[in-house]
Amino acid sequence: MNNYVLFTDSACDLGKELLDSMNVRYVNLSLIFDGDTTEYKNDEIDNKEFYDKMRQGATAKTSAINVDGFKEVFEAELKKGNDILYLGFSSGLSTTFNSARLAADELTDLYPERKIIVVDSLAASAGFGMLVALTAKKRDEGASLEEAADFARETYPKLAHWFTVDDLVYLKRGGRVSPAVAFVGGLLGIKPILHVDDEGHLIKVSTVRGRAAAIKALADRFGETAIDNTQGPVYISHGDCEDDAKQLADIIEKTYGVKTEITVYVGPVIGAHSGPGTLALFFLGKER
């Protein structure tokens, strides 16, 4: 019997139901809307309600999980005699992973007989979720703590993240594009094609004219860079644009014969930075 617990955080966007079905524990990042004093955990606000608020002009600030937050949940398992494998949100996008690492260091000194391994996914949203799901499957096949951790480390460099956004204003707020680019892009219907690079940072790769071209460009990336474009897994996440997610899934199935395994919302903590209309595609690639 493998006496370890698999942990992750809510930035994987798989949600409570899916993570529970995989027997994966998770901790929540949080957010607060400007002008409000209520702090919401990532899973405490309905996804559609969140994006409706954004469309009405609301902006939100997000918060990483701190060291004490990790210590509390980790220590509860250590006291039960369990070891821990934590797969974390990209250190290139959040301080959450570093908090987990510091908590693990402190708890290792207190519980020297236990093992805590933390792995930086260098991934986000359902790309990060794919790593969690594949590692959970490896655990269920009998992998030890160390074997599961090694598998996660070998897999995350292959996690291809390709996405587009419907409105450049949200990337402008985060400093990903300049105000001038956002303004002109809005007038001309320019849509960026972005990905998460080898260091876990968000990078703009190219631009296309119009939403339909952006959706096709994502599907093309699968065809061009998947390790095997005749099979999955393929995951899609979206910022309250289900029809576009379905269109992307249909193009991939029609063109390559591959069905999308999981489609989920981009959760509020990530969606606060990418905005409504975000559409993302994830698969195992020859490169990120």
C-alpha positions as CSV (number, residue, x, y, z in Angstrom):
1,M,0.0,0.0,0.0
2,N,1.3,3.5,-0.9
3,N,1.2,5.4,2.3
4,Y,1.3,8.9,0.8
5,V,-1.2,11.6,0.1
6,L,-1.3,13.5,-3.2
7,F,-1.9,17.3,-2.8
8,T,-2.4,20.1,-5.2
9,D,-4.0,23.5,-5.3
10,S,-7.0,25.1,-6.9
11,A,-5.1,26.7,-9.7
12,C,-5.3,23.3,-11.5
13,D,-8.9,24.2,-12.3
14,L,-10.2,20.6,-12.0
15,G,-12.6,21.5,-9.2
16,K,-13.6,19.7,-6.1
17,E,-15.7,17.0,-7.8
18,L,-13.0,15.9,-10.2
19,L,-10.2,16.1,-7.6
20,D,-12.3,14.1,-5.1
21,S,-12.9,11.4,-7.7
22,M,-9.1,11.2,-8.2
23,N,-8.5,11.1,-4.4
24,V,-6.4,14.2,-4.6
25,R,-6.5,16.8,-1.8
26,Y,-6.2,20.5,-2.6
27,V,-5.8,23.9,-1.0
28,N,-7.4,27.1,-2.3
29,L,-6.0,30.3,-3.6
30,S,-8.3,33.2,-3.0
31,L,-9.4,36.5,-4.4
32,I,-11.1,39.8,-3.5
33,F,-13.0,42.1,-5.7
34,D,-11.9,45.8,-5.8
35,G,-14.1,47.8,-3.5
36,D,-15.2,44.7,-1.5
37,T,-14.0,43.3,1.8
38,T,-15.1,39.7,1.2
39,E,-12.4,37.3,0.4
40,Y,-13.4,34.3,-1.7
41,K,-11.7,31.0,-2.0
42,N,-11.3,29.9,-5.6
43,D,-14.2,27.4,-5.2
44,E,-16.5,29.7,-3.2
45,I,-17.8,31.7,-6.1
46,D,-19.7,30.3,-9.0
47,N,-17.7,30.4,-12.2
48,K,-20.4,31.9,-14.3
49,E,-21.3,34.5,-11.6
50,F,-17.6,35.4,-11.5
51,Y,-17.3,36.1,-15.2
52,D,-20.6,38.0,-15.2
53,K,-19.1,40.3,-12.6
54,M,-16.1,40.8,-14.8
55,R,-18.2,41.6,-17.8
56,Q,-19.9,44.2,-15.7
57,G,-16.6,45.9,-15.0
58,A,-15.5,44.2,-11.7
59,T,-11.8,43.6,-11.2
60,A,-10.3,41.2,-8.7
61,K,-7.0,40.8,-6.9
62,T,-5.8,37.3,-6.2
63,S,-3.8,35.9,-3.3
64,A,-1.4,33.0,-3.1
65,I,-1.5,30.4,-0.4
66,N,0.8,31.3,2.5
67,V,3.2,29.1,4.4
68,D,0.9,28.7,7.4
69,G,-1.9,27.5,5.1
70,F,0.3,24.7,3.8
71,K,1.6,23.8,7.2
72,E,-1.9,23.3,8.5
73,V,-3.0,20.9,5.9
74,F,0.3,19.1,5.5
75,E,0.8,18.6,9.2
76,A,-2.6,17.0,9.6
77,E,-1.5,14.2,7.2
78,L,1.9,13.8,8.8
79,K,0.3,13.3,12.1
80,K,-1.7,10.4,10.6
81,G,1.6,8.8,9.5
82,N,1.2,9.8,5.8
83,D,3.9,11.1,3.5
84,I,3.0,13.8,1.0
85,L,3.5,14.6,-2.6
86,Y,2.5,18.1,-3.5
87,L,2.2,19.3,-7.1
88,G,2.1,23.1,-7.2
89,F,0.9,26.0,-9.4
90,S,3.8,27.4,-11.6
91,S,6.4,29.3,-9.6
92,G,6.6,31.5,-12.7
93,L,3.0,32.8,-12.1
94,S,2.5,32.7,-8.3
95,T,4.4,32.5,-5.0
96,T,2.2,29.6,-3.9
97,F,4.8,26.9,-4.8
98,N,7.5,28.7,-2.8
99,S,5.1,28.8,0.3
100,A,4.7,25.0,-0.1
101,R,8.4,24.5,-0.3
102,L,9.1,26.5,2.8
103,A,6.3,24.7,4.7
104,A,7.7,21.4,3.7
105,D,11.2,22.4,4.9
106,E,9.9,23.4,8.3
107,L,7.7,20.3,8.7
108,T,10.5,18.0,7.6
109,D,12.5,19.2,10.6
110,L,9.6,18.5,12.9
111,Y,8.7,15.2,11.4
112,P,12.1,13.7,10.3
113,E,10.5,10.2,9.9
114,R,8.1,11.5,7.3
115,K,8.7,12.5,3.6
116,I,7.3,15.6,1.9
117,I,8.1,16.0,-1.8
118,V,7.0,19.2,-3.6
119,V,7.1,19.5,-7.4
120,D,6.7,22.7,-9.3
121,S,4.4,22.0,-12.2
122,L,5.5,25.1,-14.1
123,A,2.0,24.9,-15.4
124,A,-1.4,26.5,-14.9
125,S,-5.1,25.8,-15.3
126,A,-6.1,22.5,-16.8
127,G,-2.5,22.0,-18.1
128,F,-1.5,21.8,-14.4
129,G,-4.6,19.7,-13.9
130,M,-3.5,17.3,-16.5
131,L,-0.2,16.7,-14.6
132,V,-2.2,16.1,-11.4
133,A,-4.6,13.6,-13.1
134,L,-1.7,11.7,-14.8
135,T,0.2,11.5,-11.6
136,A,-2.9,10.3,-9.7
137,K,-3.2,7.6,-12.3
138,K,0.4,6.6,-11.8
139,R,-0.2,6.4,-8.0
140,D,-3.2,4.2,-8.6
141,E,-1.1,1.9,-10.7
142,G,1.1,1.3,-7.7
143,A,3.8,4.0,-8.0
144,S,5.7,4.8,-4.8
145,L,6.0,8.3,-3.5
146,E,9.4,8.7,-5.2
147,E,8.2,7.1,-8.4
148,A,5.2,9.3,-8.7
149,A,7.3,12.4,-8.0
150,D,9.8,11.3,-10.7
151,F,7.0,10.8,-13.1
152,A,5.6,14.3,-12.5
153,R,9.1,15.8,-13.0
154,E,9.5,13.9,-16.3
155,T,6.0,14.9,-17.5
156,Y,5.7,18.6,-16.8
157,P,8.2,19.7,-19.5
158,K,5.9,18.1,-22.1
159,L,2.7,19.9,-20.9
160,A,1.7,22.1,-23.8
161,H,-0.4,25.1,-23.0
162,W,-1.9,27.1,-25.9
163,F,-4.5,29.7,-25.4
164,T,-6.2,32.9,-26.6
165,V,-8.2,35.7,-25.0
166,D,-11.2,37.5,-26.3
167,D,-10.3,40.9,-24.8
168,L,-6.7,42.2,-24.5
169,V,-7.7,44.6,-21.7
170,Y,-7.1,41.9,-19.0
171,L,-3.7,41.1,-20.3
172,K,-2.9,44.8,-20.4
173,R,-3.8,45.1,-16.7
174,G,-1.3,42.4,-15.9
175,G,1.4,44.0,-18.0
176,R,1.3,41.2,-20.6
177,V,0.6,43.6,-23.5
178,S,1.0,47.4,-23.8
179,P,-2.0,49.8,-23.6
180,A,-1.3,50.7,-27.2
181,V,-1.4,47.1,-28.4
182,A,-4.6,46.4,-26.4
183,F,-6.3,49.5,-27.9
184,V,-5.3,48.7,-31.5
185,G,-6.0,45.0,-31.1
186,G,-9.5,45.8,-29.8
187,L,-10.2,48.0,-32.8
188,L,-8.9,45.5,-35.4
189,G,-10.1,42.3,-33.7
190,I,-6.6,41.1,-33.1
191,K,-6.4,38.0,-31.0
192,P,-3.1,36.8,-29.3
193,I,-1.9,33.2,-29.3
194,L,-0.1,32.6,-26.1
195,H,1.5,29.7,-24.2
196,V,3.3,28.9,-21.0
197,D,7.0,28.4,-21.5
198,D,9.6,26.1,-20.0
199,E,10.0,28.5,-17.0
200,G,6.3,28.6,-16.3
201,H,5.8,32.1,-17.6
202,L,3.0,33.3,-19.9
203,I,4.4,34.3,-23.4
204,K,2.7,35.8,-26.4
205,V,3.7,33.8,-29.5
206,S,1.7,35.3,-32.4
207,T,-1.5,37.1,-33.3
208,V,-4.4,36.4,-35.7
209,R,-7.3,38.3,-36.9
210,G,-10.6,37.3,-35.4
211,R,-11.9,34.7,-32.9
212,A,-12.5,31.9,-35.5
213,A,-8.9,32.1,-36.6
214,A,-7.7,32.0,-33.0
215,I,-9.6,28.9,-32.3
216,K,-8.2,27.2,-35.5
217,A,-4.7,28.3,-34.5
218,L,-5.0,26.5,-31.2
219,A,-6.1,23.3,-33.0
220,D,-3.3,23.7,-35.4
221,R,-0.8,23.8,-32.5
222,F,-2.1,20.4,-31.4
223,G,-1.5,18.9,-34.9
224,E,1.9,20.4,-35.2
225,T,3.4,19.8,-31.8
226,A,1.6,16.9,-30.0
227,I,3.8,13.9,-29.2
228,D,1.1,11.9,-31.0
229,N,-1.7,13.8,-32.6
230,T,-3.7,10.6,-33.0
231,Q,-4.4,10.3,-29.3
232,G,-4.9,12.2,-26.1
233,P,-5.1,13.3,-23.5
234,V,-6.6,16.6,-24.6
235,Y,-8.0,19.0,-22.0
236,I,-9.7,22.4,-22.7
237,S,-10.5,25.2,-20.2
238,H,-12.5,28.3,-20.9
239,G,-13.6,31.6,-19.4
240,D,-17.3,31.2,-19.7
241,C,-17.3,30.5,-23.5
242,E,-18.6,27.0,-23.7
243,D,-19.6,27.2,-27.3
244,D,-16.0,28.2,-28.3
245,A,-14.7,25.3,-26.2
246,K,-17.0,22.9,-28.0
247,Q,-16.0,24.3,-31.4
248,L,-12.3,23.8,-30.5
249,A,-13.0,20.2,-29.4
250,D,-15.0,19.5,-32.5
251,I,-12.2,20.7,-34.8
252,I,-9.6,18.5,-33.0
253,E,-11.9,15.5,-33.2
254,K,-12.8,16.0,-36.8
255,T,-9.3,16.8,-37.9
256,Y,-7.3,14.3,-35.8
257,G,-9.9,11.8,-34.5
258,V,-9.1,12.7,-30.9
259,K,-11.8,13.4,-28.4
260,T,-11.3,16.0,-25.6
261,E,-11.1,14.1,-22.3
262,I,-11.9,17.0,-19.9
263,T,-13.4,20.5,-20.4
264,V,-13.5,22.8,-17.4
265,Y,-13.9,26.5,-16.6
266,V,-10.8,28.6,-16.1
267,G,-11.3,29.2,-12.4
268,P,-11.7,32.6,-10.8
269,V,-8.1,33.0,-9.6
270,I,-6.6,32.5,-13.1
271,G,-9.6,34.1,-14.8
272,A,-9.1,37.3,-12.9
273,H,-5.9,37.8,-15.0
274,S,-7.1,36.4,-18.3
275,G,-10.7,37.5,-18.4
276,P,-14.0,36.3,-19.9
277,G,-13.6,34.5,-23.3
278,T,-10.3,32.9,-22.4
279,L,-9.9,29.6,-24.3
280,A,-7.1,27.2,-23.6
281,L,-5.9,23.9,-25.0
282,F,-3.6,21.4,-23.2
283,F,-1.9,18.2,-24.4
284,L,1.4,16.4,-24.2
285,G,3.8,18.0,-26.7
286,K,7.2,17.4,-28.2
287,E,7.9,20.8,-26.6
288,R,5.9,23.2,-24.6
